[in-house]
Amino acid sequence: MNVVIIGNGIAGITAARYLRKLSDYSITVISGETEYFYSRPALMYVYMGHLKFEHTQPYEHWFWKKNRINLIHDFAVNVNHQEKKVHLQSGNVIGYDKLILATGSLPNKFGWKGQDLAGVQGFYSKQDLDLMEQNTQGISRGIIVGGGLIGVEVAEMLHSRNIEVTMLVRESGYWNTVLPAEESSMINRHIRHQGIDLRLETELKEIVSDSNGHARSVITSKGDEIPAQFVALTAGVHPNIDLAQKSSIPTTRGILVNSYLETQITDIYAIGDCAEIISNDGGRNQVEQLWYTGEMHGETVANVICGEKMEYNRGILFNSAKFFDIEYHTYGLVNQNTSGEKTLYWEHPDRRRSIRIVYNDMQVIGFNNLGVRYRHKICEQWLSEKRTIEYVLEHLSDANFDPEFFDKFEHEIIAQYNTKHNKSLVLQKNKALFGYKKFLSNVPTSL
């Protein structure tokens, strides 16, 4: 069996690793981006000088040969699924028995005037990192278009080099389509506290060129012209389906797959950012652009190809990010505004840390933390076991991540809940401690 994987991101490489664990198949990974797999979220730290690019590669170069995973550094330009062949930019042709498309994402462009000028780019790939190094040499000001996670990463990158930054965000609050209002407000304040010129309810209208075809300034939807020598387009990403479309593999937003990650072409699969999972219940199809779901896609497709018909199941939603030095962790369902949804929200007096617990009919359905880290395993366990809000509060200390080094706030959160609902909840460990002290008080001091 000859399995070919196009794309060496987290989804493609996880598929290769699990295929090797489960089989003796021939495995070939094709990538035009880089020869070796690297951690995409670490690119920002290369630019900021915290890492060298080779430090982003978790496997030594000998790993691939030892595990008999053949790497081809080339771009795939077409798939002939009748003949089961992949045509490469170099002119080489690779045959396959099973083909996995893991082609990732591309930055969004919305037809802005000037979007293809020199000094204008997205930020997703190693090539984008190299281009950003060139585009930001010696500049004094950069503009970021978009308020997502990539946008705030680019803001931190530019800020680390003392480049003035303006962010254009069309919403009324940073990332408020995902973050609840209080958390969005906190991040708005924090971004501005870093010295970033955050302009809300402001869109890009045009990028203005200088006489050499290079970005000179931007004009906003409010009529302001802002000088800048660099423009980062970070208004989201979309599935990279170019190869699939050229190869007549069915797509809509992404490459259409079923719950086994099979496309509508026999022996061709799609995983990671480029895949669009068709809903079985008439709901909205899923396009998942998260690191951990890419890993899950890779493991699932390897099992399917090796004969175990394992349906993909994302399970409980999880995501994490960082807004400069404020960590963000979310589990389950938050900011869904469903019927009967209630929330317990606590914010630290420093206005840089918060905890939100969301529940419906007393059952906890989500956690949303800024600047406070909870243990993933515990949060996932509580959500899967459908624990009540009062059970979670009484056991909240179990969720503390490394409590020796991180502050704990469970007493404040319980006190807030008790005041609001006229309750008298206490931590379970405090109940046990009280019982032990009571026992000691009754032990005779002498025989």
C-alpha angles and dihedrals in degrees: 000000000000115000119190121194121195108205131036101215124118093286096049096043093046088053090051093049094049093045088056092048092050103037151017092235123140107257125197125180118198121196132160093187100067136346094232133040116259137178106266095199089059095062092092091059091055090057091046091053097245093113140020115233092251088060089065091064109091095192127062114239091250090060093081097052092043090054093042095240109149114217122204117188100207141100121259109225103176143006119214100199093180090061094028094234134137116213115211132207090245090060094253119132123213122198123214143186093197125020127199119195112207099159098148127204141314128214115261121252120185102194096271115173107255096017092131097050121121110271092036120105149135125242118232113100141049087256089056090053091052091047091049090054088056097041096051100045108127096349124141103201139029133189123213117201112203138032105235132111094279090052094056090046091055090046090055091046094053092041090056088063094047092251113150111244134204119187120202111205120177095201124081090246135025110274090342091153086072107021121064114246097264094050092045090053091050092053091045088057093044095050091050091046088062089060095258116147098230112189114190126199087022126124135190113258103171143349110224121219129219121221091277098055093259126129111268104168144335131241116215132212087257092059097253119139112212119192114230138152094203131045122189115200104209102153092132133285135262132210114278099236099152094110093046092050092049088050096049093245107151116259141163114168089341138000104299115241137165126232089282089056091246117147122219089264115083114254094008121111134181127207141170126019094346096057125095111198112213112232115242094202101051093262128125117303115248125243106180118194102176130118096234095046088053088056091049091049090052094051092045096051092047090055092047093051090047091056104266108118095216114169117221113250118177093196119193113006116247133176138165136185143153130242100200100296098345113097120215126204127172132179130186124342119349131162092010094129091214123169112282094011115151131182138205107206124184125180126191117238089244087066090224100093132054142164125205124187115189121201139172122201086353091302113122111235104169151011127208118185132179118189091353122089123210126190110267094214094054096046091048091048093052092048094048091046090049093231120189123248091249093051090050092049093049090051098034094119088067089069097056111121112226094336091193090072104023127069117249124222106173094114092056092047094049091047090053092051092046092051093048095047101028091243133142103215119160132183114276091232089055090053089053092047091050090051092050092050090049090051091051091050089059097048111107113247092216138018 
